Amino acid sequence: MSPLNMHGRPTAEELVDAVRSFLQDLLSDPAPAPARHQIRIAVHALEMVGRELALGPAQEEAHLARLGELGFDDDYSLAEAIRSGRLEDGPALRRVLREDTRDRLLVANPRWLPAEGE
């Protein structure tokens, strides 16, 4: 929860979790296959939103710091430097791209990440 907590309770995280739980409970009831599939998609989307709410602010801060280490202020500038050849492939760029990809996968679907040590 943010230190300011301007909106009070329930928080956005709590609301997302409540709706996700409600939908998961629906999956335990008999339902036609298309409805079950749609519910699973909705649950997955809410899980992503929850992870972004929880992890997003720290990830944004880390991403900006990584961009700064390479001398860029935003993704557009970094992409343009890569496309134009002004920024050559190297360990620093690969580390930034690897860490950014990991952060994105932590939100999108952490199961896509390799297990520790792989």
C-alpha positions, 0 to 999 in steps of 0.5 A: 500500500502506498504511504499516502493511501489517498483512496483508503480501503479496499486498495486496488490490490485488494479489489483485484484479489477479491475479483480474482478469487470470485472468478476462481470460485466460479471455476469450481462450479460446473460451467460450459467449457467456453465460459470456463475458458473465459473465466481463466483468461479473466483470472490470468488478466487480474493476476497480471494486474495484481503483479503490476500493482505490486511490482511495477513502481520498483521495476519502473525505478530500476528500469530508469536506473538501467537506462541511465547507466547506458546514457538514455532517458527513455526506451525510445532513445535506447531503441533508436540507438540500437537500430542506428548502430550508435549503441553496439552490442556488449555486456552492459546492453545485454544485462539491461535487456536481460533484467528488463525482460525478466521484470516484464516476465515477472508481471506477464507470467512468472512461470515463463522464467527459468528456475533459479540456476538454469 
